[in-house]
C-alpha cells in the first residue's frame, strides 16, 4: 500500500512539473523573436526629410517622396532591433521645381549617375526611457559611411484596421563632403552639414 501511495505521489509531482513547464512556455514572450514591421509609406505615415542652412541666414527644408523599408523591434531585447531603408533620390522635393532641378545636376546630387540611397543598421543601443542610438551604414552617391541616428520611440499598439504599429522619430547630422559633395564650397560654411529628420511608422507583418 505504501508503494502505491509513493507511485501516486510521484505521478502527481511529475504531472505538476509538466503543467508548470507548459504554463511557463506560454508566458515568456521575451523569449520570442523580435516582431518584423514594414514602413507605412502607402499611407503617408512616414517621412524622410532634411534641412540645410541657406547662406547661414535660414533653413532650407526638403524631403524624398519615395522610399521603402522595414525594421524589427523588440522592446525587451533592444540589441536585436534593426532597420533597413532604401530611398529614391530622384523623388527629391524642396517645394521649388527650379531648385530641385539644380540639385539633381552633376554639380550636386548627380541623379544621372546616382539615383538610390540606403541605410542599413549595424547596432541598436538603448539610452534610457524611450530613446536609443542606431548606428549603421549610409550609402549616398556611391559612397558608404557609418552614421549614428538618435532615435525616440513615439509609441506602439493596435490600429483601427486590425493591424499593429510602432512609430519612431530619428535625427542625424551628416557631412555631405564625406560622400563626395562639398556643400560648403558651393553654398558657404554654414551648409557644410545637413540634418536628417526621419519619421517612421511601421505595420507589423502577419
GIKA-V751286 format. One record per pair of residues at least 12 apart in sequence whose ideal C-beta (glycine too) atoms are under 10 Angstrom apart, sorted by the first residue. I is the first residue (numbers start at 1). J is the second residue. D is the distance in Angstrom with one decimal. If there is no record, write none. Layout:
# GIKA-V751286
i->(I	I)
j->(J	J)
d->(D	D)
This chain:
# GIKA-V751286
i->(29	29	30	30	30	30	31	31	32	32	32	33	33	33	33	34	34	34	34	34	34	34	34	34	34	34	34	35	35	35	35	35	35	35	35	35	35	35	36	36	36	36	36	36	36	36	36	37	37	37	37	37	37	37	37	37	37	37	37	37	37	37	37	37	37	38	38	38	38	38	38	38	38	39	39	39	39	39	39	39	39	39	39	39	39	39	39	40	40	40	40	40	40	40	40	41	41	41	41	41	41	41	41	42	42	43	43	43	43	44	44	45	45	45	45	45	45	45	45	46	46	46	46	46	46	46	46	46	46	46	47	47	47	47	47	47	47	47	47	47	48	48	48	48	48	48	48	48	48	48	48	48	48	48	48	48	48	48	48	49	49	49	49	49	49	49	49	49	49	50	50	50	50	50	50	50	50	50	50	50	50	51	51	51	51	51	52	52	52	52	52	52	52	52	52	52	53	53	53	53	53	53	53	53	53	53	54	54	54	54	55	55	55	55	56	56	56	56	56	57	57	58	59	60	60	60	60	60	60	60	61	61	61	61	61	62	62	62	62	62	62	62	62	62	63	63	63	63	63	63	64	64	64	64	64	64	64	64	65	65	65	65	65	65	66	66	66	66	66	66	66	66	67	67	67	67	67	67	67	67	67	67	67	68	68	68	68	68	69	69	69	69	69	69	69	69	69	69	70	70	70	70	70	70	70	70	71	71	71	71	71	71	71	71	71	71	72	72	72	72	72	73	73	73	73	73	73	73	74	75	75	75	75	75	77	77	78	78	78	78	78	78	78	79	79	79	79	80	81	81	81	81	81	81	81	81	81	81	82	82	82	82	82	82	82	83	83	83	83	83	83	83	83	83	83	83	83	83	84	84	84	84	84	85	85	85	85	85	85	85	85	85	86	86	86	86	86	86	87	87	87	87	87	87	87	87	88	88	88	89	89	89	89	89	89	89	89	89	89	89	90	90	90	90	90	90	91	92	92	92	92	103	107	107	108	108	108	108	108	108	109	109	109	109	109	110	110	110	110	113	113	114	114	114	114	114	114	114	114	116	116	116	116	117	117	117	117	117	117	118	118	118	118	118	118	119	119	119	119	119	119	119	119	119	119	119	119	120	120	120	120	120	121	121	121	121	121	121	122	122	122	122	122	123	123	123	123	124	124	124	125	125	126	126	127	127	127	129	129	130	130	130	130	130	130	131	131	131	131	132	132	132	132	132	132	132	133	133	133	133	133	134	134	134	134	134	134	134	134	134	135	135	135	136	136	136	138	138	138	138	138	139	140	140	140	140	140	140	141	141	141	141	141	142	142	143	143	143	143	144	145	145	145	145	146	147	147	147	147	147	147	148	148	149	149	149	149	149	149	149	149	150	150	150	150	150	151	151	151	151	151	151	151	152	152	152	152	152	153	153	153	153	154	154	154	154	154	154	154	155	155	155	156	156	156	156	158	159	159	159	161	162	163	163	163	163	163	164	164	164	164	164	165	165	165	165	166	166	166	166	166	167	167	167	167	168	168	168	168	168	169	169	169	169	169	170	170	170	170	170	171	171	171	171	172	172	172	172	172	173	173	173	173	174	174	174	174	175	175	175	176	176	176	176	177	177	181)
j->(74	76	74	75	76	77	76	77	74	76	77	72	74	77	80	71	72	73	74	75	76	77	78	79	80	81	82	71	72	73	74	75	156	164	166	202	204	205	70	71	72	73	82	202	204	205	206	69	70	71	72	73	83	156	163	164	165	166	167	200	201	202	203	204	205	68	69	70	71	202	203	204	205	67	68	69	70	71	83	84	85	168	199	200	201	202	203	159	163	165	167	200	201	202	203	65	66	67	68	69	85	200	201	68	203	159	161	201	203	65	201	159	165	167	199	200	201	202	203	67	68	69	85	167	168	198	199	200	201	202	63	64	65	67	169	197	198	199	200	201	62	63	64	65	66	67	69	85	87	88	91	117	119	170	196	197	198	199	200	61	62	63	64	93	195	196	197	198	199	62	63	64	92	94	172	174	194	195	196	197	198	63	194	195	196	197	94	176	183	187	190	191	192	193	194	195	183	187	188	189	190	191	192	193	194	195	187	188	190	191	187	188	190	191	187	188	189	190	191	188	190	190	195	94	95	96	99	187	191	194	93	94	95	195	197	92	93	94	95	96	99	100	103	194	91	92	93	94	95	197	87	88	89	90	91	92	93	117	87	88	90	91	92	93	86	87	88	89	90	91	92	93	85	86	87	88	89	91	116	117	118	119	198	84	85	86	87	88	83	84	85	86	87	118	119	120	200	202	82	83	84	85	86	202	203	205	83	84	85	121	124	134	166	168	200	202	84	121	124	202	205	124	153	156	166	168	202	204	124	126	130	153	156	166	124	126	123	124	125	126	127	132	153	123	124	125	126	124	121	123	124	125	126	132	134	151	153	168	120	121	122	123	124	134	136	119	120	121	124	134	136	149	151	168	170	198	200	202	118	119	120	121	136	117	118	119	120	121	136	138	198	200	116	117	118	119	120	139	115	116	117	118	119	138	139	140	115	116	117	103	104	109	110	111	114	115	116	117	140	141	104	109	111	114	115	116	115	104	108	109	111	181	181	186	141	176	181	183	186	187	140	141	176	179	181	141	142	180	181	141	142	139	140	141	142	143	179	180	181	139	140	141	142	138	139	140	141	142	179	136	137	138	139	140	144	134	136	137	138	139	140	147	149	170	172	196	198	136	137	138	139	144	134	135	136	137	149	151	134	135	136	137	146	135	136	146	148	136	149	151	148	151	151	153	150	151	152	152	153	151	152	153	154	155	168	150	151	152	153	149	150	151	152	153	168	170	148	149	150	151	170	147	148	149	150	151	168	170	172	198	147	148	149	148	149	172	172	174	178	179	196	179	174	176	178	179	180	181	176	178	179	180	181	179	180	178	179	180	181	179	174	175	178	179	178	172	173	174	175	178	196	172	173	168	169	170	171	172	173	196	198	169	170	171	172	173	168	169	170	171	172	198	200	167	168	169	170	171	166	167	168	169	166	167	168	169	199	200	201	167	168	201	168	201	202	204	204	201	203	204	203	206	202	203	204	205	206	202	203	204	205	206	201	202	203	204	200	201	202	203	204	199	200	201	202	198	199	200	201	202	197	198	199	200	201	196	197	198	199	200	195	196	197	198	194	195	196	197	198	193	194	195	196	193	194	195	196	192	193	194	191	192	193	194	192	193	194)
d->(9.3	7.5	8.2	9.4	4.4	7.1	9.2	9.5	7.9	9.0	9.4	8.1	7.5	9.1	7.9	9.0	4.2	5.8	3.6	9.2	9.0	6.6	9.5	9.9	4.9	6.5	8.1	9.4	6.8	6.0	6.8	9.7	9.5	7.8	7.9	9.2	5.3	7.7	6.5	7.6	5.2	8.4	9.7	8.7	7.1	4.7	9.9	9.4	6.3	5.4	7.3	6.4	9.1	9.4	9.9	8.6	7.7	6.0	9.9	8.9	8.8	3.1	6.1	5.3	6.6	8.1	7.8	4.9	8.5	6.2	5.7	8.4	6.1	7.8	6.5	4.5	6.3	7.2	8.6	9.5	7.1	10.0	10.0	5.7	7.2	5.2	8.2	9.6	9.2	7.4	9.2	8.6	5.0	6.4	5.3	9.2	7.8	6.3	5.9	8.1	10.0	9.7	9.4	9.6	9.5	9.8	9.8	8.0	8.4	9.4	9.7	9.9	8.3	7.9	8.0	8.7	4.1	8.9	8.8	7.8	9.4	8.2	9.2	8.8	9.5	8.3	5.9	5.2	5.4	7.9	6.1	8.7	9.2	9.0	9.6	7.5	7.2	4.4	8.3	9.4	9.7	6.2	4.7	8.7	9.2	5.3	9.3	7.4	5.8	9.8	9.2	9.1	9.5	9.8	7.6	8.2	6.0	8.3	8.9	6.8	7.0	4.3	7.9	9.6	9.0	7.4	4.3	7.3	7.6	5.5	7.1	8.2	9.5	9.2	9.7	8.8	5.5	6.4	5.4	6.6	9.4	9.7	7.3	5.0	8.6	6.8	9.8	8.5	6.8	7.7	8.4	5.4	9.1	7.6	4.7	7.3	9.5	8.2	8.2	9.2	4.0	5.7	8.9	8.4	9.1	9.2	7.3	8.9	7.9	7.5	6.9	5.8	6.7	8.0	9.1	6.1	7.4	3.4	8.0	9.8	8.2	9.9	8.6	6.7	9.6	9.1	8.3	9.2	8.7	9.8	9.8	7.1	7.7	9.7	8.6	6.4	6.3	3.8	7.6	9.0	8.6	8.2	8.2	9.5	8.5	8.0	5.5	8.0	8.9	8.6	5.1	6.6	6.7	8.8	5.0	6.0	7.2	8.1	9.8	7.9	9.6	4.1	8.1	5.3	9.5	7.5	3.9	9.1	7.8	3.7	9.6	9.6	6.1	6.3	4.3	6.3	9.5	7.6	9.8	8.7	9.5	9.9	9.9	9.3	7.4	5.6	8.5	8.6	6.6	5.5	3.5	6.3	8.6	8.8	8.1	9.7	7.7	8.5	9.1	7.4	6.1	8.4	9.9	7.2	9.9	8.0	3.8	7.3	8.5	8.1	9.5	9.5	8.1	8.2	7.2	5.8	9.6	9.6	9.3	9.5	9.7	8.9	8.4	7.9	5.4	8.5	7.6	8.9	9.8	9.1	9.7	7.9	8.3	9.0	9.6	9.9	9.9	5.5	7.0	4.3	9.6	6.3	9.8	7.6	6.4	7.5	8.3	7.7	7.8	9.1	3.9	9.4	8.9	7.7	7.8	9.3	9.9	9.9	8.2	4.9	8.3	8.7	6.6	8.6	8.4	7.4	7.9	4.8	8.1	6.7	7.5	8.9	9.1	8.6	9.0	9.7	7.6	8.9	7.4	7.1	5.1	7.1	8.6	8.7	6.6	4.9	8.2	9.2	9.5	9.6	8.2	8.1	6.4	7.6	4.9	8.3	9.4	9.5	9.7	6.8	4.4	6.9	8.0	9.9	9.8	9.0	6.9	6.7	8.5	9.8	8.5	6.2	9.3	6.3	6.4	5.5	6.3	5.5	8.2	8.6	7.2	9.0	5.2	9.5	5.4	8.8	9.6	6.7	9.9	7.2	8.1	10.0	9.1	7.3	9.6	9.1	6.6	8.3	7.5	9.8	8.7	6.9	9.2	9.8	7.1	6.7	9.3	9.0	8.5	8.0	7.6	9.5	7.7	4.7	5.8	9.4	9.5	9.4	10.0	8.0	9.2	9.9	9.6	7.2	6.2	4.8	7.9	9.8	9.1	9.7	8.2	7.5	4.8	8.5	8.8	8.9	5.6	7.1	5.1	7.6	9.2	7.6	8.1	9.7	9.2	9.3	9.0	5.4	5.4	8.5	8.1	9.1	5.2	6.9	3.7	8.3	8.3	10.0	8.8	5.6	4.9	6.5	7.5	4.7	7.4	9.9	9.3	9.0	9.8	8.0	9.5	9.6	9.5	9.5	8.2	8.7	9.8	8.8	8.7	8.9	5.6	4.3	7.7	8.5	9.2	7.2	6.6	5.4	7.5	8.9	8.1	4.6	8.0	7.3	8.8	9.3	5.7	7.2	6.2	6.9	9.8	9.1	7.1	4.5	8.2	5.3	9.1	6.9	8.8	9.8	7.3	5.0	7.7	8.3	7.5	9.9	8.4	6.9	9.2	7.9	8.9	8.6	7.9	8.0	8.7	4.4	8.5	8.2	8.5	10.0	4.9	5.3	6.3	8.2	7.6	7.2	4.5	5.7	9.3	8.8	8.0	8.9	5.2	6.6	9.9	5.5	8.4	5.9	9.6	9.0	8.4	6.5	9.0	9.5	9.9	4.4	6.9	4.4	9.7	7.6	7.0	9.1	6.6	5.1	6.9	9.4	5.6	7.2	4.8	8.2	9.4	8.5	8.9	9.5	6.6	5.0	7.6	8.5	7.4	7.6	5.6	8.6	8.4	4.2	6.1	5.9	8.5	9.1	8.2	5.7	9.2	9.7	9.3	9.5	9.0	9.0	9.8	9.6	7.7	9.7	9.1	9.5	10.0	5.1	6.5	9.7	8.2	9.4	7.4	4.3	9.7	9.3	5.9	6.4	5.7	7.0	8.5	7.5	5.4	8.8	7.5	7.7	6.8	4.4	7.5	7.8	7.7	4.8	7.9	8.1	7.9	6.8	5.5	7.5	9.8	7.5	7.9	3.9	7.9	6.9	6.9	6.7	6.1	7.2	9.2	7.5	4.5	8.7	7.6	5.4	7.2	5.5	7.4	6.9	5.5	8.2	6.4	6.4	5.5	7.8	8.3	7.8	7.8	5.9	7.0	9.2	9.3)
